[in-house]
């Protein structure tokens, strides 16, 4: 009986969503037009490198708080987590908890000190008192790697989302969708730079949080504001064995607790090493505004993650986990299908447009971070040894945007159907392994030196990437990127964090204690003063 009703619901949902392609595409195009207009308007004052990379440091604390929220609440938060809760219940909500706690770690230990010390990129901080060339090259490599893994997740979400919106089920159609998203992303960043990207983030944060609040209230109204009724309906529509397992720990990670521990470590520590989130703090003029933006971001992000619990179980209750898994986009279609169930094609189109805005805004932020890292760190400070022309640097950044966009499209086509929250967790593991140890050592350990920084970044990055390649993520299971027919998985865990993160810290310590090189004590003292007070951060020059 349940199976029959689920299949009927699936057919009805599919038919209803495809019966209004003109409506869906109109909402989609309207949103693209509005955000493109915002980007073009914001781009008129992009005259310098500071304008292109940091938005001219012209944003207020509340504005930057919304932009941080927009950067942090990616497709993984809206599509991936809601889908993970709908399918795996309690274990899916662990992503929400991990992402939220991770944000607090980033704020307490890293964010303000990074903003006070740096100029445009993470490498500005890491190389402040260390040898420029090797540290900047290693930091640029880790930044590009983290951004690439994160971009894969967003592209996976874009393909599934627009496929659901337009009723596209075949692989070729989804590939075309990913290519279109990549093209729009390149256009946004080329035109708008950080200023345009930030305004898109602000608009997207308003829409995303507003839609999540509205859908949560709607789900609760349908259930008499009784959360226990929502949970009971989710159990009734679950395909888990037993069905009540959706409310208990272990449905996804019960067979391998180490996988859960590894995932948790990566989630909690990863945010503090994400270059595109840390770069957001360079867009405010003072340390006071940075702190204000943090307060706004905490409230917005924390509130949103609480709403995902109702949205996830609401999707399981009203749509059914079997319907979600069989829809175009798979597990990532839970939130749009919930919107379809609540408000029909109009709400589906609106929520899908917001989710698409989420993807576009985040990929734009990631792309400009990666482009800034290559142009500012590699081209300007390594190749040109700090003597490059700022205009030429911005031109290099724009060319890098195109290259990154093409690579993101090719990678995004390969990861269609993967859970976005899971893919983002891999990016978090790479960030925590390659970036976080060096950031913390640079800010808090005076003896830390160049060898320790390079060993930590290169070793942590290599360990994380190799473990991912030789894990079940890549091969050996039906859900692997290469499928079950190809099997070279020798690492048993799906997330490498439990091994690669401690290794990154250990290599940083080992490289430092085995090196006789003493860094400049005056630069170390200057970094201490600047990180704690912000003095000189706005007029930072390369040494």
Secondary structure, DSSP 8 states (H G I E B T S, - for coil): -HHHHHHHHHHHHHHHHHTTHHHHHHHHHHHHHHHHHHHHHHGGG--SHHHHHHGGG-B-HHHHHHHHHHHHS-HIIIIIHHHHHHHHTHHHHHHHHHHHHHHHHHIIIIIHHHHHH-SSSHHHHHTSSS-HHHHHHHHHHHHHHHHHHHHHHHHHHHHHHHHHHHT--SHHHHHHHHHHHHHHHHHHHHHHHHHHHHHHHHHHHHHHHHHHHHHHHHHHHHTTT-HHHHHHHHHHT--SSSGGGGGSTTTTTTT-HHHHHHHHHHHHHHGGG-HHHHGGGGGBSSHHHHHHHHHHHHHHHHHHHHHHHHHHHHHHHHT-HHHHHHSTTGGGGHHHHHHHHHHHHHHHHHHHHHHHHHHHHHHHHHHHHHHHIIIIIIIIIIISTT---HHHHHHHHHHHHHHHHHHHHHHHHHTTTS-HHHHHHHHHHHHIIIIIHHHHHHHH-TT--HHHHHHHHHHHHHHHHHHHHTBTTTSSSTTSTT-SS-----B--S--HHHHHHHHHHHHHHHHHT------HHHHHHHHHHHHH-TTSTT----
